[in-house]
Amino acid sequence: MNHREDTLKAIEELREIIQKYNNIVFFGGAGVSTESGIPDFRSVDGLYHQQYDYPPETILSHTFYRRNPEEFYRFYRNKMLFTNVAPNAAHRKLAELEKQGKLRAVITQNIDGLHQAAGSKVVLELHGSVLRNYCEHCGEFHNLQYILDTNGVPKCKKCGGPVKPDVVLYEEGLNQDTIQEAVRYISNAEVLIIGGTSLAVYPAAGLIDYFQGDKLVVINKSSTPRDNFADLLISAPIGEVFSTI
């Protein structure tokens, strides 16, 4: 069988798994959003080195944010915020499966809010969301548009304090309540579908260790450290896979 036939056979198997089980959890990463036109910030484009003196991981760190908030926000507005994007087939299918009572939760490493935009209700955002921003002094909430409409370091409209995105930066810890919820869903799941993630970012990727259910499904264009443990492995873009189910 060629790769195309292999993929179609695997997608048919995925369809059967989804039909059979009613306790499915989805764990996803950047690959789920790239098909909506949001680039993975790690994929450095040609203009990158001309515009910034530091790699993305450095700019998106807690230390850099504290020391150089103007440069942080220059990168953040330019590379992390997208307003003209819409959910793709993967987001829509996951929302549909939740509505059908098949999918219990979406656990995502993404910060773009597209799962909720597609209609998913139970979404655990391990790394926060660009849609939420808070004053570091008084806690006043500011939406995404407010960040886009300001220059330099956004100041709180209530008290004038600096506004910080509700996004987990490098060197910052994940929210413990979110982690505990994710562990609960994964450890109770019958099926865990991992999609659009290379499982390289820890501690998020370590949550997979809590799965003890029946079927582990991995859908990703490139290989992941969990491929050998998967009951079903589909090496294809996740939106493409879900659009045919």
Secondary structure, DSSP 8 states (H G I E B T S, - for coil): --HHHHHHHHHHHHHHHHHH-S-EEEEE-HHHHHTTT---TTS--TTHHHH-SS-HHHHTBHHHHHH-HHHHHHHHHHHT--SS----HHHHHHHHHHHTT-EEEEEES--S-HHHHHT-S-EEETTEEEEEEEETTT--EE-HHHHHHS-SS-B-TTT--BEEEEE--BTS---HHHHHHHHHHHHH-SEEEEES--S-STTGGGGGGG--SSEEEEE-SS--TTGGG-SEEE-S-HHHHHHT-
